[in-house]
Every structure is written in structure tokens, then in C-alpha cells.
Amino acid sequence: MKASNNERVYKMSFASVYTHYITKAEKKGRTKEEVDEAILWLTGFTQEELGQHLEQKTNFEDLFAVAQLHPNAPKITGVICGYRIEEIEDPIMRKVRYMDKLIDELAKGRPMEKILRK
């Protein structure tokens, strides 16, 4: 993954991508609440904190700078967007791909307890 691409993703507003996460999940019969549950699990945010980041249009770099990643997050493995998550060296990009993978699994109908690596 090129550094310039990473920089572009870092500066993306989380809120702009969040709407795509919701759309993707809802098209497959999942809910906004399930998307939020997965994001809250990964980031350690409360629903209120998530709402503040969406409202402030926090970018991914700043979002993950304050997130308390779940201790089981490294159990999120596999391929997303053509990249094997466990091989992504850039720590911010790996966290972004963790989130992408959770939403992907949700949209594919995976049970929530498996998505959340319980």
C-alpha cells in the first residue's frame, strides 16, 4: 500500500465513510445499530462519543488516535480491499481495515458474536 494512498485515507472524514457502512449493512438486511455496535466494540467509544466524531467530521487518523482499540482487534484477520489485514504494517491503515472488515462481515450475515471476536 503506497504511503500517498494511506495519507489520503487518514484525512478522510470518518462520517463520510460511516454513511457507506450503514448503506452496505442495510442493503444486506442489517441495521445501523449493528454497525454502531461493531464500531463501538472496535474503538471503545460510547454511543455519545461516536456521535461527536460523526458531527465533528473527525478524520480516520484523529479518530484512531483517541480510540481504545479492543484487545481482541488483532484477531480480525483475512483479506479486505485486496490486502491481508495481518500483513498491513501501517498501524492506522490496519485499524481502518479492521473496521472495514467488521462491516464487511456484518453485511455478509456473520453472527454478531463472531464479528465481535467474543
Backbone as CSV, one residue per row, in Angstrom:
resi,resn,N_x,N_y,N_z,CA_x,CA_y,CA_z,C_x,C_y,C_z
1,MET,0.848,-1.185,0.000,0.000,0.000,0.000,0.890,1.244,0.000
2,LYS,0.677,2.124,-0.948,1.508,3.314,-1.060,1.221,4.296,0.060
3,ALA,2.263,4.976,0.512,2.129,5.959,1.577,1.167,7.077,1.176
4,SER,1.183,7.488,-0.095,0.300,8.570,-0.530,-1.170,8.163,-0.417
5,ASN,-1.459,6.892,-0.731,-2.826,6.392,-0.560,-3.210,6.388,0.911
6,ASN,-2.285,5.972,1.761,-2.542,5.954,3.199,-2.888,7.353,3.687
7,GLU,-2.097,8.334,3.268,-2.307,9.714,3.691,-3.704,10.178,3.294
8,ARG,-4.134,9.809,2.108,-5.461,10.197,1.629,-6.543,9.599,2.521
9,VAL,-6.374,8.334,2.898,-7.344,7.665,3.766,-7.332,8.294,5.158
10,TYR,-6.150,8.594,5.681,-6.047,9.205,7.026,-6.877,10.469,7.126
11,LYS,-6.862,11.256,6.058,-7.511,12.574,6.077,-8.995,12.509,5.720
12,MET,-9.465,11.322,5.339,-10.887,11.165,5.015,-11.733,11.350,6.270
13,SER,-12.847,11.997,6.103,-13.788,12.146,7.204,-14.417,10.783,7.504
14,PHE,-14.341,10.379,8.757,-14.971,9.126,9.173,-16.465,9.164,8.873
15,ALA,-17.092,10.325,9.078,-18.540,10.467,8.851,-18.912,10.153,7.401
16,SER,-18.046,10.536,6.455,-18.357,10.291,5.040,-18.326,8.793,4.736
17,VAL,-17.454,8.051,5.375,-17.364,6.608,5.158,-18.455,5.887,5.956
18,TYR,-18.768,6.411,7.126,-19.788,5.817,8.003,-21.120,5.657,7.263
19,THR,-21.505,6.660,6.473,-22.770,6.563,5.735,-22.732,5.385,4.756
20,HIS,-21.556,5.124,4.182,-21.413,3.976,3.274,-21.492,2.656,4.051
21,TYR,-20.939,2.640,5.257,-21.038,1.445,6.112,-22.511,1.118,6.386
22,ILE,-23.290,2.146,6.732,-24.715,1.962,7.038,-25.447,1.429,5.801
23,THR,-25.205,2.076,4.655,-25.864,1.665,3.415,-25.539,0.217,3.076
24,LYS,-24.268,-0.139,3.171,-23.832,-1.500,2.844,-24.526,-2.521,3.746
25,ALA,-24.577,-2.230,5.045,-25.204,-3.145,6.004,-26.710,-3.248,5.764
26,GLU,-27.367,-2.103,5.566,-28.825,-2.101,5.397,-29.255,-2.810,4.118
27,LYS,-28.432,-2.722,3.062,-28.750,-3.425,1.815,-28.785,-4.932,2.038
28,LYS,-28.066,-5.389,3.051,-27.992,-6.825,3.342,-28.857,-7.210,4.551
29,GLY,-29.770,-6.311,4.935,-30.703,-6.636,5.995,-30.182,-6.426,7.409
30,ARG,-29.050,-5.774,7.549,-28.520,-5.472,8.876,-28.921,-4.043,9.235
31,THR,-28.645,-3.629,10.467,-29.132,-2.322,10.935,-27.992,-1.365,11.280
32,LYS,-28.351,-0.085,11.350,-27.420,0.953,11.797,-26.937,0.618,13.203
33,GLU,-27.836,0.093,14.042,-27.469,-0.259,15.419,-26.380,-1.338,15.444
34,GLU,-26.466,-2.278,14.511,-25.433,-3.328,14.441,-24.097,-2.751,13.958
35,VAL,-24.165,-1.814,13.012,-22.949,-1.138,12.551,-22.317,-0.411,13.721
36,ASP,-23.137,0.337,14.466,-22.641,1.071,15.634,-22.042,0.118,16.661
37,GLU,-22.710,-1.002,16.910,-22.212,-1.971,17.887,-20.808,-2.449,17.511
38,ALA,-20.605,-2.752,16.240,-19.293,-3.210,15.774,-18.244,-2.103,15.924
39,ILE,-18.600,-0.880,15.559,-17.659,0.247,15.651,-17.331,0.556,17.109
40,LEU,-18.347,0.546,17.967,-18.123,0.814,19.389,-17.232,-0.257,20.001
41,TRP,-17.454,-1.508,19.614,-16.620,-2.612,20.112,-15.159,-2.378,19.731
42,LEU,-14.928,-2.038,18.463,-13.557,-1.862,17.970,-12.869,-0.672,18.617
43,THR,-13.570,0.454,18.701,-12.931,1.716,19.107,-12.959,1.991,20.602
44,GLY,-13.872,1.331,21.321,-14.011,1.621,22.744,-14.817,2.883,23.022
45,PHE,-15.378,3.498,21.992,-16.174,4.712,22.168,-17.540,4.378,22.756
46,THR,-18.145,5.369,23.392,-19.549,5.279,23.775,-20.363,5.751,22.567
47,GLN,-21.672,5.522,22.611,-22.534,5.996,21.518,-22.420,7.511,21.391
48,GLU,-22.336,8.205,22.520,-22.227,9.659,22.514,-20.912,10.108,21.859
49,GLU,-19.814,9.440,22.206,-18.520,9.795,21.610,-18.527,9.544,20.098
50,LEU,-19.143,8.435,19.687,-19.258,8.145,18.263,-20.015,9.280,17.571
51,GLY,-21.124,9.691,18.166,-21.916,10.789,17.615,-21.114,12.074,17.492
52,GLN,-20.275,12.359,18.485,-19.446,13.574,18.435,-18.445,13.508,17.282
53,HIS,-17.830,12.342,17.092,-16.863,12.201,15.991,-17.559,12.353,14.638
54,LEU,-18.775,11.835,14.531,-19.522,11.979,13.281,-19.877,13.443,13.043
55,GLU,-20.337,14.106,14.089,-20.736,15.508,13.998,-19.548,16.407,13.639
56,GLN,-18.397,16.105,14.248,-17.202,16.931,14.023,-16.455,16.543,12.747
57,LYS,-16.945,15.492,12.079,-16.304,15.001,10.858,-14.825,14.677,11.079
58,THR,-14.561,14.016,12.190,-13.205,13.602,12.550,-12.632,12.731,11.430
59,ASN,-11.365,12.954,11.090,-10.754,12.092,10.067,-10.262,10.795,10.723
60,PHE,-9.932,9.808,9.903,-9.544,8.498,10.428,-8.301,8.566,11.312
61,GLU,-7.332,9.387,10.925,-6.098,9.498,11.711,-6.411,9.976,13.134
62,ASP,-7.212,11.029,13.247,-7.566,11.570,14.568,-8.498,10.630,15.325
63,LEU,-9.383,9.961,14.607,-10.306,9.018,15.230,-9.537,7.904,15.942
64,PHE,-8.588,7.296,15.226,-7.844,6.189,15.817,-6.789,6.652,16.819
65,ALA,-6.443,7.939,16.789,-5.507,8.475,17.778,-6.137,8.475,19.177
66,VAL,-7.467,8.599,19.233,-8.139,8.645,20.544,-8.913,7.360,20.869
67,ALA,-9.016,6.463,19.909,-9.741,5.204,20.138,-8.926,4.290,21.059
68,GLN,-9.629,3.538,21.889,-9.004,2.498,22.717,-9.358,1.169,22.064
69,LEU,-8.500,0.722,21.164,-8.804,-0.488,20.393,-9.066,-1.689,21.299
70,HIS,-10.080,-2.451,20.949,-10.433,-3.647,21.719,-9.241,-4.609,21.724
71,PRO,-8.973,-5.250,22.873,-7.830,-6.174,22.935,-7.921,-7.329,21.937
72,ASN,-9.122,-7.689,21.498,-9.280,-8.777,20.532,-9.202,-8.306,19.083
73,ALA,-8.982,-7.011,18.864,-8.914,-6.496,17.493,-7.885,-7.243,16.629
74,PRO,-6.722,-7.619,17.153,-5.766,-8.350,16.303,-6.283,-9.707,15.811
75,LYS,-7.387,-10.184,16.377,-7.991,-11.431,15.890,-8.757,-11.217,14.590
76,ILE,-8.901,-9.954,14.174,-9.554,-9.640,12.904,-8.512,-9.875,11.815
77,THR,-8.720,-10.924,11.045,-7.754,-11.283,10.012,-8.486,-11.521,8.696
78,GLY,-7.732,-11.750,7.665,-8.324,-12.027,6.369,-7.997,-10.934,5.377
79,VAL,-8.674,-10.978,4.248,-8.398,-10.045,3.164,-9.542,-9.039,3.064
80,ILE,-9.176,-7.783,2.953,-10.150,-6.716,2.721,-9.523,-5.730,1.734
81,CYS,-10.270,-5.341,0.746,-9.789,-4.417,-0.294,-8.491,-4.917,-0.934
82,GLY,-8.352,-6.225,-1.043,-7.184,-6.800,-1.692,-5.942,-6.923,-0.826
83,TYR,-6.043,-6.552,0.444,-4.894,-6.614,1.342,-5.173,-7.576,2.494
84,ARG,-4.165,-8.360,2.858,-4.279,-9.244,4.012,-4.046,-8.374,5.253
85,ILE,-5.051,-8.265,6.106,-5.019,-7.348,7.246,-3.786,-7.561,8.123
86,GLU,-3.489,-8.823,8.436,-2.381,-9.090,9.355,-1.015,-8.735,8.771
87,GLU,-0.963,-8.434,7.468,0.304,-8.055,6.836,0.440,-6.543,6.635
88,ILE,-0.591,-5.793,6.981,-0.538,-4.331,6.828,0.338,-3.777,7.949
89,GLU,1.442,-3.153,7.567,2.400,-2.667,8.556,1.987,-1.340,9.175
90,ASP,1.385,-0.468,8.387,0.997,0.846,8.885,-0.108,0.692,9.931
91,PRO,0.132,1.123,11.175,-0.843,0.878,12.245,-2.200,1.556,12.039
92,ILE,-2.222,2.751,11.493,-3.508,3.431,11.278,-4.286,2.726,10.165
93,MET,-3.589,2.389,9.089,-4.262,1.720,7.978,-4.793,0.354,8.420
94,ARG,-4.057,-0.344,9.273,-4.528,-1.645,9.769,-5.828,-1.453,10.559
95,LYS,-5.905,-0.405,11.362,-7.123,-0.138,12.147,-8.296,0.214,11.242
96,VAL,-8.035,0.985,10.194,-9.085,1.316,9.226,-9.601,0.031,8.589
97,ARG,-8.690,-0.853,8.219,-9.085,-2.114,7.588,-9.779,-3.052,8.569
98,TYR,-9.428,-2.985,9.859,-10.185,-3.742,10.866,-11.655,-3.334,10.794
99,MET,-11.886,-2.016,10.779,-13.252,-1.510,10.752,-13.957,-1.941,9.463
100,ASP,-13.263,-1.812,8.337,-13.839,-2.240,7.058,-14.238,-3.714,7.113
101,LYS,-13.382,-4.536,7.688,-13.623,-5.979,7.749,-14.838,-6.294,8.622
102,LEU,-14.981,-5.589,9.744,-16.146,-5.813,10.615,-17.443,-5.522,9.860
103,ILE,-17.468,-4.426,9.127,-18.671,-4.050,8.383,-18.912,-5.048,7.253
104,ASP,-17.854,-5.502,6.612,-17.960,-6.496,5.553,-18.571,-7.792,6.090
105,GLU,-18.088,-8.234,7.244,-18.616,-9.460,7.856,-20.085,-9.288,8.242
106,LEU,-20.423,-8.123,8.747,-21.809,-7.816,9.108,-22.697,-7.933,7.867
107,ALA,-22.249,-7.313,6.777,-23.026,-7.335,5.533,-23.140,-8.743,4.953
108,LYS,-22.180,-9.589,5.256,-22.218,-10.964,4.742,-23.059,-11.886,5.628
109,GLY,-23.669,-11.315,6.681,-24.579,-12.096,7.507,-23.935,-12.870,8.638
110,ARG,-22.685,-12.578,8.920,-21.995,-13.277,10.011,-22.654,-12.910,11.350
111,PRO,-22.797,-13.869,12.266,-23.400,-13.559,13.571,-22.568,-12.550,14.360
112,MET,-23.250,-11.666,15.082,-22.576,-10.592,15.810,-21.517,-11.114,16.787
113,GLU,-21.790,-12.222,17.474,-20.803,-12.715,18.444,-19.507,-13.156,17.762
114,LYS,-19.587,-13.573,16.510,-18.362,-13.929,15.759,-17.675,-12.672,15.246
115,ILE,-18.457,-11.708,14.802,-17.896,-10.441,14.317,-17.092,-9.780,15.435
116,LEU,-17.645,-9.817,16.646,-17.011,-9.141,17.783,-15.942,-9.987,18.454
117,ARG,-15.580,-11.110,17.847,-14.470,-11.943,18.342,-14.595,-12.243,19.824
118,LYS,-15.796,-12.695,20.228,-16.029,-12.982,21.652,-15.518,-14.342,22.024
